[in-house]
Amino acid sequence: MDYRTETTVHVPGRDDIVAASERIAPFVRRTPVLETEAGAFGIDLPLTLKLELLQVTGSFKPRGAFNRMLTAEVGGAGVVAASGGNFGLAVGYAARELGHRAEIFVPSTSPEAKIDRVRATGADLRVIEGLYDDASLAARDRLAETGAVWMHPYDQLEVVAAQGTIGRELSQQAPDAETVLVAVGGGGLVGGIAAWYAGDARVVAVEPATSACLRAAFDAGHPVEIDVEGIAVDSLGPRRAGDIAFEIARRHLDRVVTVSDDAIRDAQRAIWRELHLLAEPGGAATLAALMTGAYRPSDAERMVVLLCGANGDPAPVVD
């Protein structure tokens, strides 16, 4: 059974993204951008950092969670979701704000801090042994029993459209941007942003080398299941890229680059050292791509780096 909103692959356009932006505006933050000087982080270019890690709940995920709930008919059974942590936190928060019941399945491999924060939203939390995909299977079984509204973290039209609202904000905050670096888990974030720009700026996907499902999809010509691991697996670790994201990516994505776990950790520490902001591993992957040369900009390229999440363990970063 297909639990996505659409039975065929439909992708959001700019009208969908504008509508989502207006719909969710009362519930989410328009996150700021920060301009850094040339030389910051050891990079010769000035950068524009989109600080989505300052979003409510500490990641970009509430955009999609609110848009999905606000466009669905949510009954007494509420909503059901699976998540490595950030989407579960967003769903729990949005459900509480909108007065809905939420049942959320998270894998045992998620950081305890994320699990505790999901629990604190008041959602009915179920911890499942394994990784995100194991939690997703358990959530889908529960969905069949309850008839609740299914909340997919990255492969629903309403969710992808809402993540595209970040692109809309960036087109206003950084109108001269030539390239936007976006981290990839299942692809909802990069898909939404690429759908907004639709070729008006380069959108570059950044994946951990240990969890690169979008690159695998491009290699195969369609989404495929892969093995995943690494320090960003809780946020960037689905085994399979979303169908919606892949359809957008094959039309509008410039390229996919990968970064190592060590590079991600170095980028986390650099963000803390230079900005005193805590980025979780998934949130720091984009900067890692510049710091390591996985993406090499031209001499005057106008770069936007999306820092998309802050729900990580501070100990390895600030010690």
C-alpha positions in Angstrom: 0.0 0.0 0.0 1.2 3.5 -0.9 0.9 5.9 2.1 2.0 9.0 0.2 -0.5 11.7 -0.4 -0.3 11.1 -4.2 -0.5 7.7 -6.0 1.5 9.2 -8.8 4.5 11.5 -8.6 3.2 15.1 -8.6 5.6 17.9 -7.6 4.8 21.3 -6.1 5.1 24.4 -8.2 5.6 28.0 -7.0 1.9 28.5 -6.5 1.8 25.6 -4.1 4.8 27.0 -2.3 3.3 30.5 -2.0 0.1 29.1 -0.7 2.0 27.0 1.9 3.9 30.1 2.9 0.8 32.1 3.6 -0.9 29.1 5.3 1.9 28.4 7.8 3.0 32.0 8.4 1.2 32.3 11.8 2.9 29.2 13.1 6.5 29.3 12.0 9.4 31.8 12.0 10.8 33.6 9.0 14.3 32.7 9.9 17.2 35.2 9.4 20.2 35.2 7.2 23.7 36.1 8.3 26.4 37.5 6.1 29.9 36.3 6.9 33.1 37.9 5.7 35.6 36.4 3.3 37.9 34.2 5.3 35.4 32.9 7.8 35.5 29.1 8.2 38.7 29.2 6.1 36.6 30.0 3.0 37.8 32.8 0.7 34.3 34.0 -0.2 31.7 35.8 1.8 28.8 33.6 2.6 25.1 34.0 3.3 24.0 31.6 6.0 20.3 30.8 6.2 19.7 30.1 9.9 16.9 27.6 9.8 18.3 26.1 12.9 16.6 29.0 14.7 13.2 27.7 13.5 10.7 26.7 16.2 11.7 23.2 17.5 15.2 23.7 16.2 14.8 22.6 12.6 13.0 23.3 9.3 10.5 20.4 9.9 7.6 22.4 11.4 7.0 24.0 8.0 6.0 20.7 6.5 4.2 19.5 9.6 1.9 22.5 9.8 1.2 22.6 6.1 0.2 18.9 6.1 -2.1 19.2 9.1 -3.7 22.5 7.9 -4.6 20.9 4.6 -5.8 17.6 6.0 -9.1 16.6 7.6 -7.7 15.5 11.0 -10.3 13.5 13.0 -10.3 12.1 16.5 -7.6 9.5 15.6 -5.2 12.4 15.0 -2.0 12.0 13.1 0.7 9.3 12.9 4.3 9.9 12.0 7.7 8.2 12.0 10.9 10.2 12.5 14.5 10.2 13.4 13.7 13.0 15.8 13.3 16.4 14.1 10.1 15.6 12.2 8.6 13.9 15.2 9.4 17.0 17.3 7.7 19.1 14.6 4.6 16.9 14.4 4.3 16.8 18.2 4.6 20.6 18.4 2.2 21.3 15.5 -0.4 18.8 16.8 -0.3 20.5 20.2 -0.6 23.9 18.7 -3.6 22.8 16.5 -5.3 20.6 19.1 -4.7 17.3 17.5 -3.7 13.9 18.9 -0.3 12.7 17.7 1.3 9.3 17.8 5.0 9.3 16.8 7.4 6.4 16.2 11.1 7.0 16.6 14.1 4.6 16.2 16.1 3.6 19.2 19.2 5.0 17.4 18.0 8.6 17.6 19.8 10.8 20.1 18.2 10.6 23.6 17.9 14.4 23.6 15.7 14.3 20.5 13.6 11.5 21.9 13.1 13.4 25.2 12.1 16.5 23.3 9.5 14.6 21.2 8.1 13.2 24.5 7.9 16.7 26.0 5.4 17.8 23.3 2.8 15.5 24.8 2.7 13.2 21.8 2.2 9.5 22.3 5.8 8.3 21.7 6.8 4.8 20.6 10.5 3.9 20.5 11.3 1.2 17.9 14.5 -0.8 17.8 16.6 0.0 14.7 16.8 3.0 12.3 14.3 5.4 10.8 12.9 2.9 8.3 12.2 0.4 11.1 10.2 3.1 12.9 8.4 3.9 9.7 7.3 0.3 9.2 5.8 0.2 12.7 4.1 3.5 12.2 2.5 2.4 9.0 1.2 -0.8 10.7 -0.4 1.5 13.4 -1.8 3.8 10.7 -3.8 0.9 9.2 -5.3 0.1 12.6 -6.3 3.7 13.5 -7.3 5.5 10.3 -5.2 8.5 11.5 -3.7 11.1 9.1 -0.3 9.9 7.8 2.5 12.4 8.2 5.4 11.6 6.0 8.6 13.5 6.8 9.7 14.1 3.2 7.6 12.4 0.5 4.2 14.2 0.7 3.3 17.0 -1.7 2.2 19.3 1.2 5.4 18.7 3.1 7.7 19.3 0.1 5.8 22.5 -0.8 6.2 23.8 2.7 9.9 23.1 2.7 10.1 25.1 -0.5 9.0 28.2 1.5 12.6 28.4 2.6 13.5 29.0 -1.0 10.9 31.7 -1.3 12.3 33.5 1.8 15.8 33.2 0.4 14.8 34.7 -2.9 13.7 37.8 -0.9 16.6 37.8 1.6 19.4 36.9 -0.8 18.0 37.9 -4.3 21.4 37.7 -5.9 22.2 34.1 -4.8 23.8 32.0 -7.5 24.1 28.7 -5.5 22.3 27.3 -2.5 23.8 24.3 -0.6 21.1 22.1 1.0 21.5 18.9 3.1 19.7 15.8 2.1 18.0 13.0 4.1 15.0 11.8 2.2 15.0 14.9 0.0 12.0 16.8 1.0 14.0 19.9 1.9 16.2 20.0 -1.2 13.2 19.1 -3.4 11.1 22.0 -2.1 13.9 24.5 -2.5 14.8 23.2 -6.0 11.1 23.4 -6.9 11.1 27.1 -5.9 14.2 28.1 -7.7 13.5 25.9 -10.8 16.8 26.7 -12.3 17.0 30.4 -11.3 19.8 29.5 -9.0 22.0 26.4 -8.7 20.8 24.1 -5.9 23.4 21.6 -4.7 22.5 18.6 -2.6 24.9 17.6 0.2 24.8 14.1 1.7 26.9 12.2 4.2 29.1 9.7 2.3 27.7 7.1 4.7 24.0 7.9 4.0 23.8 8.9 0.3 20.4 7.8 -0.9 19.9 10.6 -3.4 23.2 9.9 -5.1 22.3 6.2 -5.2 19.0 7.2 -6.9 20.8 9.1 -9.6 23.2 6.3 -10.1 20.3 3.8 -10.5 18.0 6.2 -12.4 15.3 5.8 -9.7 15.1 5.7 -5.9 16.7 2.6 -4.4 17.2 1.3 -0.9 20.8 1.5 0.5 22.5 0.8 3.8 22.9 3.9 6.0 25.1 4.8 9.0 27.1 7.6 10.5 26.8 10.6 12.8 24.0 12.2 10.8 21.9 9.1 10.4 19.1 10.3 12.7 18.4 13.3 10.4 20.0 12.4 7.1 19.6 8.6 7.1 16.5 7.3 5.2 17.4 4.3 3.2 15.6 5.5 0.1 15.1 9.0 -1.4 11.6 10.2 -1.8 9.9 9.9 -5.1 8.7 13.5 -5.1 12.2 14.7 -4.3 13.8 12.6 -7.0 11.4 13.8 -9.6 12.3 17.4 -8.7 16.0 16.7 -8.4 16.3 15.2 -11.8 14.7 18.3 -13.3 16.3 21.1 -11.3 19.2 19.9 -9.1 22.7 21.0 -10.2 24.6 18.1 -8.5 24.9 15.9 -5.4 28.1 16.0 -3.4 29.1 13.9 -0.3 31.0 14.7 2.9 32.6 12.5 5.5 31.6 12.2 9.1 34.9 13.8 10.2 34.2 16.7 7.9 30.7 17.2 9.3 32.1 17.2 12.9 34.8 19.8 11.9 32.0 22.0 10.4 30.0 21.7 13.6 32.9 22.8 15.6 33.6 25.7 13.2 30.1 26.9 13.5 30.3 26.9 17.2 33.7 28.5 17.3 32.9 31.3 14.9 29.1 31.9 15.5 28.5 30.3 18.9 25.6 28.4 17.3 25.1 24.7 17.8 24.3 22.9 14.5 23.5 19.2 14.6 25.5 17.0 12.2 22.8 17.2 9.5 22.7 20.9 9.9 26.4 21.3 9.4 26.8 19.1 6.4 26.4 22.0 3.9 29.2 24.0 5.4 31.4 20.8 5.4 31.0 20.7 1.6 32.6 24.1 1.3 35.3 23.6 4.0 36.5 20.3 2.3 36.1 21.4 -1.3 33.4 18.8 -2.0 31.8 21.8 -3.7 34.3 24.4 -5.1 32.7 27.7 -5.9 34.1 30.1 -8.5 36.1 33.2 -7.4 33.1 35.5 -7.0 30.2 33.0 -6.7 27.4 34.2 -4.4 26.8 31.3 -2.1 24.0 30.5 0.3 24.6 27.8 2.9 21.5 26.4 4.6 22.0 25.4 8.3 18.9 23.4 8.8 19.0 21.9 12.3 20.2 22.4 15.9 18.9 19.4 17.8 22.2 17.7 18.5 24.4 16.6 21.4 26.6 19.6 22.3 29.3 17.6 24.0 31.3 16.6 20.9 31.1 20.2 19.6 31.7 22.5 22.5 34.1 20.4 24.6 
